[in-house]
Amino acid sequence: MAEQTGSAPGAQRFIPPDADTIDDLRTAAGGCRGCELYRDASQTVFGRGDESARVVLVGEQPGDMEDQKGLPFVGPAGRLLRRAVDDAGLDPGHLYLTNAVKHFRFEQRGKRRIHQTPDQTHITACRPWLVAEFARLRPEIVVVLGATAAKALLGPSFRVTRQRGELLPWPESAQHPADFTRVPVDNAGTRADAPPARLLATIHPSAVLRADDQDKAYEGLVGDLTVVTRALPG
């Protein structure tokens, strides 16, 4: 089990300055030692999907199955998310899936690895990977899934329960908009303003699985994702 620490060196020094693609970042992330979580996790779990994806979904961290397979959203919560995406009418081919924290944080109980929510240290340490991903993505809508992702992008004061399902301007709604405003356009270092987009916050699919009334929670998630579907032009 990874122990909680009060500080971490952060991921910035592990991000290659000449990374041109998501694949470059994914390769580099395999060697990240930005916080202590790498010691017990099986591997780094980076984002997946097309760099030209219209919608970017940001979750919390990989779970046990994601940690084993090295892919985000392939466990029970991921299967539920895929069903919700289909029910909301979103094209899965237009999605990019990632997490705010790239290593699995857990507590070992016998043979089981029990999920532990990342703390602010882990969110802050891993945030440079998220910024680097967004520098190479051009989403029309960003979907924040749950509180950890909201803290990473929107700051600790944002409450998903207060503003879920509401379309906000992006990157203006970010805690540090400048991190997402200027993006590279070629491998010569040229940068330009990111195209305007919007952001919507909703619950994490794992919250549906934990809910007392799973049907109602699922309907709420689908309803929020349907807002995304309707907001996409064309």
Secondary structure, 3 states (H helix, E strand, C coil): CCCCCCCCCCCHHHCCCCCCCHHHHHHHHCCCCCCHHHHCCCCCCCCEECCCCCEEEEECCCCHHHHHHCCCCCCHHHHHHHHHHHHCCCCHHHEEEEECCCCCCEEEECCEEEECCCCHHHHHHHHHHHHHHHHCCCCCEEEEECHHHHHHHHCCCCCHHHHECCCEEECCCCCCCHHHHEEECCCCCCEEECCCEEEEEECCHHHHHHCCCHHHHHHHHHHHHHHHHHHCCC
